[in-house]
Amino acid sequence: MTPIPFNKPYLHGRELVYIAEAVASGKISGDGSFSKRCHRFFEQRWGVGKALLTTSCTDALEMTALLLDIKPGDEVIVPAYTFVSTANAFVLRGARLVFADSQPDHPNICPRQVEALVTSRTRAIVVVHYAGVACDMDPILAIAKQHGVAVIEDAAHAIDSYHRGRALGTMGTFGTFSFHETKNVISGEGGLLAVNDPAFAARAEVIREKGTNRSAFFRGEVDKYGWVDIGSSFLPSDIIAAYLWAQLENLEAIQARRLAIWHRYQSALAPELPALGVELPTISEWATNNAHMFYLVTRDLDQRTRLIADLKAQGILAVFHYLSLHSSPYFREQHDGRPMPCSDKFTDCLLRLPMYYELSDSDVDRVSEAVISSLRSTG
């Protein structure tokens, strides 16, 4: 039986054509013609104030910490249930992380916890739109405004997803996106920083260009460029941008297929799984679904472990996701001891099913049937 991987990177159409064009142009370093097309796409389609491609979403997050001048002693509120990059960006600047728990019914950060954690030392609130489903942004933005702190949207999962009609990644001070091969739109590795507060736009260019005003020089705004600030080399090659541009051109087709896969899973599993003690994804009334992932939340760790093993025996790779950062080997001694029961539940119980553009209907049906059969047999 043909194995079904968890993920499969894909060529939608013109990726290799555009890569060849980039090479033929004689400029394959950063901010070539394909980079500029990608920037315009984000700015025009979703109203991003200033879009800047980066080598990863991790780099985009690290840029936000530099732009906010995060220093030792500053506090940054982050979800406990997230990828390590969300936290690392601020630890690297010496910040004290303050973890907030997830919502009981969704891995997204709980606004009530955020409100209780703000102090005079809080500099930023970081939200992660898990599975491309919007966090409850209205109270979070209100908390940030009341206390004068920045909001950073980790929108790594969240391209083409919305909160009450507003694109995710455009509501906070900054938004960060990922084009890793597991995402909806891919370039292998790659990311983007959305600068939504114009006060940070010029400096973002400088930080991204190793602390130089090189971008202004190429626009003819200065007669020479030099070292004017701190920074690093955050620009991706235009070859990466060429691959990404081919995907952005086909965003509607990519999203339509992923949504069809998501709804096929939902239709097959929703009638069966709740009675077997397994929860399905929830979409809040303020949020849209961009079909970034389809996940299950099992009754307990044992049930998930058995299900993963059963699927693997049938050639199907399903994976768990994040491990709660507050109890990680690196951070557990620094955590203030508050329990994070919801984050811990998702750590033990959340399981991601295969999800990629080329996943066929018959593959979705095979995965769904295997999940139901395993859960019925093991209880």
C-alpha positions as CSV (number, residue, x, y, z in Angstrom):
1,M,0.0,0.0,0.0
2,T,1.4,3.4,-1.0
3,P,2.5,5.4,2.1
4,I,0.8,8.7,2.9
5,P,3.3,11.2,4.3
6,F,2.3,13.9,6.7
7,N,3.4,16.6,4.2
8,K,4.6,16.8,0.6
9,P,6.1,20.0,-0.9
10,Y,4.8,20.6,-4.4
11,L,5.2,22.5,-7.6
12,H,2.0,24.2,-8.6
13,G,3.0,25.3,-12.1
14,R,5.6,28.0,-12.9
15,E,8.0,27.7,-10.0
16,L,10.9,26.3,-12.1
17,V,10.2,28.8,-14.9
18,Y,10.4,31.7,-12.6
19,I,13.6,30.4,-10.9
20,A,15.2,30.2,-14.3
21,E,14.1,33.7,-15.1
22,A,15.6,34.9,-11.8
23,V,18.9,33.2,-12.7
24,A,18.8,34.7,-16.2
25,S,18.2,38.2,-14.9
26,G,21.7,38.2,-13.4
27,K,20.4,39.1,-9.9
28,I,19.6,36.2,-7.5
29,S,20.5,38.0,-4.3
30,G,17.8,39.7,-2.2
31,D,15.2,42.2,-3.3
32,G,15.2,41.3,-6.9
33,S,12.2,41.5,-9.2
34,F,10.4,38.5,-7.7
35,S,10.9,39.8,-4.2
36,K,9.3,43.1,-5.2
37,R,6.3,41.2,-6.7
38,C,5.8,39.3,-3.5
39,H,6.0,42.5,-1.4
40,R,3.4,44.2,-3.6
41,F,1.1,41.2,-3.4
42,F,0.9,41.4,0.4
43,E,0.6,45.1,0.4
44,Q,-2.2,45.3,-2.2
45,R,-4.2,42.2,-1.5
46,W,-4.2,42.4,2.3
47,G,-3.4,46.0,3.1
48,V,0.0,45.3,4.7
49,G,1.6,48.7,5.4
50,K,5.1,47.5,4.4
51,A,5.9,43.9,3.5
52,L,9.5,42.6,3.7
53,L,10.5,39.0,2.7
54,T,12.8,37.3,5.2
55,T,14.6,34.0,5.2
56,S,12.1,32.6,7.7
57,C,9.3,33.5,10.0
58,T,11.8,33.0,12.8
59,D,13.9,35.9,11.3
60,A,10.8,38.0,11.0
61,L,10.0,37.5,14.6
62,E,13.6,38.3,15.6
63,M,13.3,41.6,13.6
64,T,10.2,42.6,15.7
65,A,12.3,42.2,18.8
66,L,15.0,44.4,17.4
67,L,12.5,47.0,16.1
68,L,10.9,47.2,19.6
69,D,14.4,47.5,21.2
70,I,13.6,44.6,23.6
71,K,16.2,44.6,26.4
72,P,17.0,42.6,29.5
73,G,14.3,43.2,32.1
74,D,11.5,43.7,29.6
75,E,8.6,41.2,29.7
76,V,7.0,39.7,26.7
77,I,3.7,37.7,27.0
78,V,3.7,34.6,24.7
79,P,1.5,31.5,24.5
80,A,2.9,28.4,26.2
81,Y,1.6,26.3,23.3
82,T,3.7,27.5,20.3
83,F,6.8,26.8,18.3
84,V,10.1,27.7,20.0
85,S,10.8,30.5,17.5
86,T,8.0,32.6,19.0
87,A,9.8,32.6,22.3
88,N,13.4,32.5,21.1
89,A,13.1,35.9,19.3
90,F,12.7,37.7,22.6
91,V,14.9,35.5,24.7
92,L,17.8,36.4,22.4
93,R,17.3,40.1,23.4
94,G,17.3,39.2,27.1
95,A,13.5,39.5,27.7
96,R,11.7,37.7,30.4
97,L,9.1,35.4,28.9
98,V,5.7,35.3,30.6
99,F,3.6,32.4,29.3
100,A,-0.1,32.4,28.9
101,D,-2.3,29.3,28.6
102,S,-4.5,28.3,25.7
103,Q,-8.2,28.5,25.4
104,P,-10.0,25.4,26.7
105,D,-11.4,24.6,23.3
106,H,-8.6,25.8,21.1
107,P,-4.8,26.1,21.2
108,N,-5.0,29.9,20.7
109,I,-3.9,32.2,23.6
110,C,-6.5,33.0,26.2
111,P,-7.2,36.8,26.4
112,R,-8.3,36.6,30.1
113,Q,-4.9,35.3,31.0
114,V,-3.1,37.9,29.0
115,E,-5.0,40.7,30.8
116,A,-3.9,39.3,34.2
117,L,-0.3,39.0,33.2
118,V,0.4,42.6,32.0
119,T,2.7,44.6,34.2
120,S,4.6,47.9,34.0
121,R,7.5,45.9,32.4
122,T,5.4,44.4,29.6
123,R,6.6,45.5,26.2
124,A,4.8,43.2,23.9
125,I,2.0,40.6,23.6
126,V,2.6,37.9,21.0
127,V,-0.3,35.9,19.7
128,V,-0.1,32.8,17.5
129,H,-3.1,32.2,15.1
130,Y,-2.9,28.4,15.5
131,A,-4.0,26.4,12.5
132,G,-4.7,29.6,10.7
133,V,-7.7,30.4,13.0
134,A,-7.8,33.9,14.5
135,C,-7.1,34.5,18.1
136,D,-9.8,36.6,19.9
137,M,-8.2,39.8,18.8
138,D,-10.7,42.4,20.0
139,P,-9.9,42.0,23.7
140,I,-6.2,41.5,23.0
141,L,-5.9,44.7,21.0
142,A,-7.9,46.6,23.7
143,I,-5.5,45.3,26.4
144,A,-2.5,46.4,24.4
145,K,-4.0,49.8,23.7
146,Q,-4.8,50.3,27.4
147,H,-1.3,49.5,28.5
148,G,0.6,51.0,25.5
149,V,2.3,47.7,24.5
150,A,2.9,46.3,21.0
151,V,1.0,43.3,19.6
152,I,2.9,40.9,17.4
153,E,0.9,38.4,15.3
154,D,2.7,35.2,14.7
155,A,0.7,34.4,11.5
156,A,3.0,31.5,10.4
157,H,-0.1,29.4,9.8
158,A,-2.4,32.1,8.8
159,I,-2.0,33.4,5.3
160,D,-5.4,34.3,3.7
161,S,-7.3,33.9,7.0
162,Y,-9.3,36.6,8.7
163,H,-10.7,38.1,11.9
164,R,-14.0,39.8,11.4
165,G,-13.0,40.6,7.8
166,R,-9.5,41.8,8.6
167,A,-6.5,39.8,7.3
168,L,-4.5,38.1,10.0
169,G,-1.1,39.6,10.3
170,T,-2.4,43.1,9.6
171,M,-3.9,44.1,13.0
172,G,-0.9,44.1,15.3
173,T,2.1,46.4,15.3
174,F,3.8,43.6,13.3
175,G,2.7,40.4,11.6
176,T,5.0,37.5,10.7
177,F,4.4,34.8,8.1
178,S,6.1,31.5,7.1
179,F,6.5,29.9,3.7
180,H,8.1,26.7,5.1
181,E,7.4,23.6,3.1
182,T,4.6,22.6,5.5
183,K,2.6,25.8,5.0
184,N,-0.2,26.6,2.6
185,V,2.0,28.6,0.3
186,I,5.6,27.5,0.3
187,S,9.1,28.4,-0.8
188,G,11.0,25.6,1.0
189,E,12.1,28.0,3.7
190,G,11.1,31.7,3.8
191,G,9.1,34.2,5.7
192,L,7.7,37.8,5.6
193,L,7.5,40.7,8.1
194,A,4.4,42.8,7.9
195,V,5.1,46.3,9.3
196,N,1.7,47.7,10.1
197,D,2.8,50.8,12.1
198,P,4.5,53.2,9.6
199,A,6.7,54.5,12.4
200,F,8.8,51.3,12.1
201,A,8.9,51.0,8.3
202,A,12.2,52.8,7.6
203,R,14.1,51.1,10.4
204,A,12.8,47.7,9.4
205,E,14.5,48.2,6.1
206,V,17.7,49.1,7.8
207,I,17.7,46.2,10.3
208,R,16.9,43.8,7.4
209,E,19.9,45.1,5.5
210,K,22.5,44.4,8.1
211,G,22.0,47.8,9.8
212,T,22.7,49.8,6.6
213,N,20.6,52.2,4.6
214,R,21.3,50.3,1.5
215,S,17.6,50.2,0.4
216,A,17.4,54.0,0.6
217,F,20.6,54.2,-1.5
218,F,19.2,52.1,-4.3
219,R,16.1,54.3,-4.4
220,G,18.3,57.3,-4.8
221,E,17.3,58.8,-1.4
222,V,20.9,59.0,-0.2
223,D,24.2,59.4,-2.2
224,K,25.9,56.5,-0.4
225,Y,25.0,53.9,2.2
226,G,26.7,53.0,5.5
227,W,26.2,51.3,8.8
228,V,23.5,53.3,10.6
229,D,21.9,50.8,13.1
230,I,22.1,47.3,14.3
231,G,20.8,44.6,12.0
232,S,21.5,41.3,10.3
233,S,21.2,39.7,6.9
234,F,17.5,38.8,6.8
235,L,17.0,38.9,3.0
236,P,16.2,35.7,1.1
237,S,17.6,35.0,-2.4
238,D,15.4,36.1,-5.3
239,I,15.4,32.4,-6.3
240,I,13.3,31.7,-3.2
241,A,11.1,34.6,-4.0
242,A,10.6,33.3,-7.5
243,Y,9.3,30.0,-6.2
244,L,7.0,31.9,-3.8
245,W,5.7,34.1,-6.5
246,A,4.5,31.1,-8.5
247,Q,2.6,30.0,-5.5
248,L,1.1,33.3,-4.7
249,E,-0.1,33.6,-8.3
250,N,-2.1,30.4,-7.7
251,L,-3.3,31.2,-4.1
252,E,-7.0,30.7,-4.9
253,A,-6.5,27.3,-6.4
254,I,-4.2,26.2,-3.6
255,Q,-6.7,27.4,-0.9
256,A,-9.7,25.8,-2.7
257,R,-8.0,22.4,-2.8
258,R,-6.9,22.6,0.9
259,L,-10.4,23.6,2.0
260,A,-11.8,20.7,0.0
261,I,-9.5,18.3,1.8
262,W,-10.3,19.9,5.2
263,H,-14.1,19.6,4.7
264,R,-13.7,16.0,3.4
265,Y,-12.0,15.1,6.7
266,Q,-14.7,16.9,8.6
267,S,-17.5,15.2,6.8
268,A,-16.0,11.8,7.4
269,L,-14.9,12.2,11.0
270,A,-17.5,14.5,12.6
271,P,-20.3,11.8,12.8
272,E,-18.0,9.3,14.5
273,L,-15.2,10.8,16.6
274,P,-17.1,12.7,19.4
275,A,-18.7,9.4,20.6
276,L,-15.1,8.0,20.8
277,G,-13.9,10.7,23.0
278,V,-12.1,12.7,20.3
279,E,-12.6,16.4,19.6
280,L,-12.5,18.0,16.1
281,P,-11.1,21.4,15.2
282,T,-13.2,24.4,16.3
283,I,-13.6,27.6,14.2
284,S,-14.6,30.6,16.3
285,E,-17.4,32.9,15.1
286,W,-15.0,35.8,14.5
287,A,-12.6,33.6,12.5
288,T,-12.3,32.1,9.0
289,N,-10.7,28.7,8.2
290,N,-7.7,28.7,5.7
291,A,-7.3,24.9,6.0
292,H,-3.8,25.1,7.2
293,M,-4.2,21.9,9.1
294,F,-6.7,19.3,10.2
295,Y,-6.1,18.1,13.8
296,L,-7.8,15.9,16.4
297,V,-7.7,16.2,20.2
298,T,-7.7,12.7,21.7
299,R,-9.1,11.8,25.2
300,D,-5.6,11.3,26.6
301,L,-1.9,10.7,25.7
302,D,-2.4,6.9,25.6
303,Q,-5.2,7.1,23.1
304,R,-3.1,9.4,20.9
305,T,0.0,7.2,21.2
306,R,-2.0,4.1,20.1
307,L,-3.6,6.0,17.2
308,I,-0.3,7.2,15.9
309,A,1.1,3.7,16.0
310,D,-1.9,2.2,14.3
311,L,-1.8,4.8,11.5
312,K,2.0,4.3,11.0
313,A,1.4,0.5,10.7
314,Q,-0.9,1.3,7.8
315,G,1.6,3.6,6.1
316,I,0.0,6.8,7.3
317,L,2.2,9.4,9.1
318,A,0.3,11.6,11.6
319,V,2.2,13.7,14.0
320,F,1.8,15.5,17.4
321,H,2.7,19.1,17.5
322,Y,4.2,21.5,20.1
323,L,5.4,20.6,23.6
324,S,4.5,23.2,26.2
325,L,7.4,25.7,26.3
326,H,6.8,26.5,30.0
327,S,7.8,23.0,30.9
328,S,10.7,22.6,28.3
329,P,14.2,21.6,29.5
330,Y,15.4,25.1,28.7
331,F,12.7,27.1,30.5
332,R,11.2,25.0,33.3
333,E,13.5,26.4,36.0
334,Q,12.6,30.0,34.9
335,H,8.8,29.5,34.8
336,D,6.9,31.0,37.7
337,G,5.0,27.8,38.4
338,R,1.6,28.7,37.2
339,P,-0.2,25.6,35.8
340,M,-1.0,25.6,32.1
341,P,-3.7,22.8,31.9
342,C,-5.0,23.7,28.4
343,S,-1.5,23.9,26.9
344,D,-0.6,20.6,28.5
345,K,-3.8,19.0,27.2
346,F,-2.9,20.0,23.6
347,T,0.7,18.9,24.2
348,D,-0.5,15.4,25.1
349,C,-3.6,15.0,23.0
350,L,-3.4,17.0,19.7
351,L,-2.7,15.0,16.6
352,R,-2.2,16.4,13.1
353,L,-3.5,14.4,10.1
354,P,-1.8,14.5,6.7
355,M,-2.5,17.7,4.9
356,Y,-1.0,18.9,1.6
357,Y,-2.1,20.2,-1.7
358,E,-1.6,16.9,-3.7
359,L,-3.5,14.7,-1.1
360,S,-6.1,12.9,-3.1
361,D,-9.7,12.3,-2.1
362,S,-9.1,8.6,-1.9
363,D,-6.1,9.3,0.5
364,V,-8.3,11.5,2.7
365,D,-10.9,8.7,2.8
366,R,-8.2,6.1,3.6
367,V,-6.8,8.2,6.5
368,S,-10.3,8.9,7.8
369,E,-11.3,5.2,7.7
370,A,-8.0,4.2,9.4
371,V,-8.6,6.8,12.2
372,I,-12.2,5.6,12.9
373,S,-11.2,1.9,12.7
374,S,-8.3,2.4,15.2
375,L,-10.4,4.4,17.7
376,R,-13.2,1.9,17.6
377,S,-10.9,-1.0,18.2
378,T,-8.9,0.5,21.0
379,G,-11.5,2.6,22.7
